[in-house]
């Protein structure tokens, strides 16, 4: 049984630290320490964990268990220029989400995001953001297709050099996901509905082979070439006012971003 709840106590925050290392292989320079998670939690952010209550050591009442995933967010303020009414708004930036390898592909990532959404809405927050790697097909499918986020911003080499083995030495390019928590688009996506038809003007493809290319030093140049080519495509599309409104996987497993004007019915911005 998996329980999703806010993390409690130093031991559970330390478990978040260890899962960072297990997931990304970070060295000390990139690692968020336990006190970092504590501060985020105390100043209005979120540290939400997924706990397997059936593993050895879990308490009989089902409220505790071994951590198998977590999501952490920081509080922030969006400036007034981002909104039509000219009012600044508080929001949450979801900085990190990790799931143990043996628990992946079970929907835990989506459950953690939904827990973040529920908690934010209870506090009256209507907006969340996070960054993700444009080359990560699974993450893009979750963020855009299943959760209903949109993207209008590309940040090239956002974090600089990363010690993460998943980055494979490539620049830390990131897309910025915007999650309008109570928009009709998000509600439809969470209900498994497609929403109103969208006007799509451009598509950007990520080959399914990207994971293999990143792992193989001899093929890594091909991954870098895709990253650079797509970087230019995204930047040019965003400069024209387009946004990522859809994402799908074709029969070969390639990922395809669908971009169109963001001011269409149901988008919620």
N, C-alpha and C positions, 0 to 999 in steps of 0.2 A: 504494500500500500504506500502510495506517495502522498505526502502532506506538503502543501505549499503554504508558507507562513513567513512572517518577519523573523530574522535571525535574532537570537537572544544570547547575551553573555559572551565573554572573551573566547571561549572554546569554539563557538560557532563562527565567530568572525575570523578566528585563526584558520578554520576549515576553508573559508573563502580564499584566504591567502594561499593555502596549499593547493587548492583546485586551480588557481591561476597557473602555478608552476606546472602542474600536471597537464593542463590544457595547452598552454602556449610555450612552455619551456623558458619563461622569462628569467633573466638574471636579476640581480639586486637593483640595478639601475632602472629597470622598467616595472618592478614589482610594487603594487600598492600594499603597504604594510597594514597590520591589524588596526593601528591607530587611525589610518586613513579611512577604513571602513567605519570605524566608530564615529569619527567626525561627520562623515556623510550622513550617517543615521541620525545624529543628534541635531544637525542643522536643517533638517527638513527634507533630506534625501530618502532613499529607500535601500535597504539591504534585505532582500527577500530570498529565502532558501527553499530548495526542494529536498525533502527528507524521506528516505526509504525506512519505514517503520518496521519492516520485516527482517531487516538485517540484524545479525548478532549485536547485542548491546542496546537495541531499541527498547524504550520503556513500554510497559504493557498498556499504558493508557493511550498510546498512539500519538501523543503530542510531541514526542521526541523521536530521534532516529539518526541515521547516518546521512550526512549531506551528500547529495548526488548532483546538485546543481545550484546556481545562485544567479541573481540579477541585481545590479547595483545602479542607482541613479543619484545625480546631484541636483540640487535646486538651482534655478537660474531665473533671470528676468529678460523677456523679449522686449526690445525697445519699441516705442510707439510707432516708429516708421514702418513696422512690419504689419500693421493692422489698419483697416479702412477707417475705423473710428478714432484713430490717433491716440489710443490708450495703451500704455505699456501693460504687460501681463506676466505673471509668474508662470513658470513651466518646469518640467523635469527633463534633464538630459540623462538618458540611460547609457551609462558609460561602458558597462561590461556585462556580459552574460556568458556563463559557462555551464556545460553539462558533462558529467563523466562519460568517457568513451563508451562504456558498456551500457549506458542508458540513452544513448543518442538514437534518433529516428523513432522515438516513442511519443513525440509531441510535447516533451517537457519544456522546450524552448518557448513554444507557443503558450503553454500554461503559465510560465513565469512572466511573459509579457502581459498576459491577461490579468494576472495578479497585480502587476504594476498599474495597469489601467484602472482596475477596480479601486485600488487604494487611492490613486490620484483623483478619480471622480468623487470619491467620498470626501475629499478635502476641497472640492470645488475647482480643481485644476482641469483644464480642458485641452492641454497641449503637452506632448512629449516629443523629444527628438533623440536621435542617436546616429552614429556613423557606422558604416559597414564597408567592407572591401568590395569594390565593383567586380572583382574576379571570382567571388564566392557565390556560386549559383544557388546553393541550398539556402544561404542567408537571404539572398535577394528574393527567392520564392516565398519565404516566410514573411519577410518584411512588406513586400508589395502585394503579392497575391492573397496571402492568408490574413494578414493584419490590416491591409488597406492603406498603408503609408504611401506618401508621394515623395518625390525627390526633385529639388530644383537647384541643388548646389553640389559642386564637385570641388573637393579640396585635395590638391596634389601634394603628395609626400607630407601629409598632415602631421604625423607624429615624428617625422625624421627617421633616423636609423632605429630599427627595432630588433631586439634580441629574440623575438618570437620565431620558432622554427616554421610556423605556418606562413610567415611572410616570405620565407626563402630568400631573404636578401633584397627583395624588390622594394621600390619606393612605397611608402605607406599611403597610397592614394585611397581616398574615402569618399563615398556618397553620403549626403546628410538626409536621413529619413525624417520626414515630418509626419507625425501621427496626430491627427485632429480627432481626439478621443470620442466625441459624441456626434461626429458628422454622419450624414446618411451613408456616405461611402464606406466608412469604417464599420458601421452597424451592418451594412449589407455584406461586407467581406467576412465579418465574424459569423454571420448567419449562413455562410456558404453561398450567397447570392451574387450574381454578376453585376447588378445595378444597371443604370441606364446605359445604352450604347455610347461609346466614346469615339471622338475623332482622333485618329492616330496619324501622325505625320512622319514619324521616323522610327526605325527599329535599330537597336544596337545589340550585336550578338557576342556571347562569350562561349567559346568552344568547350565541349565537355572534357576535352583532353587537357584543359588548363591545370587540373590537379596533378596529373602525371608529369606535365612539363615543369611544374614548380618543384616537384620532388627530385627530378633528374637534373644534375648539374649540366649535363651536355645539352639538355633541351630547354634549360631555363631562359635562354635568349628568346625563344619563341613566346614564352609567357610574358616576358618584358615587352616584346614587340606588340602583342595584343593589348597590354596595359597602356602603352603609349598611344596606339592608334585609337583605342576607345576613349582615352582621356580627351583627345582632341575632339572626337565626335560629341561627347557629353558637353564639353565646354562650349562648343559652337551651338549646340542645340539649346542649352540653357541661356546663352547670350541672345538667342532669338525669342526667348520667352516661353520655351517649351518646358514640360515637366515629365518625369517618369510617372505614368499613370497605370501601367500594367507590366506584368512579367509572366512569361510562360516558358515551359521546356518543350522542345520539339521531340520527335521520335528518336533522334540520335542522342538525346540528353543535353543538347546545347541550350544555354539560357538566352532568352531574348527579352530585352527591355523594350517596352512600347512607350513612345513619347508623344504628347499632344498638348494643346493649350490647357492650362490648369483651370480656367474660368468656366468649366463645363458643369452642367447640373449634377449635384450630388457630391462634388469634390470636397466642398466644405471649407474653402479658404476665403 
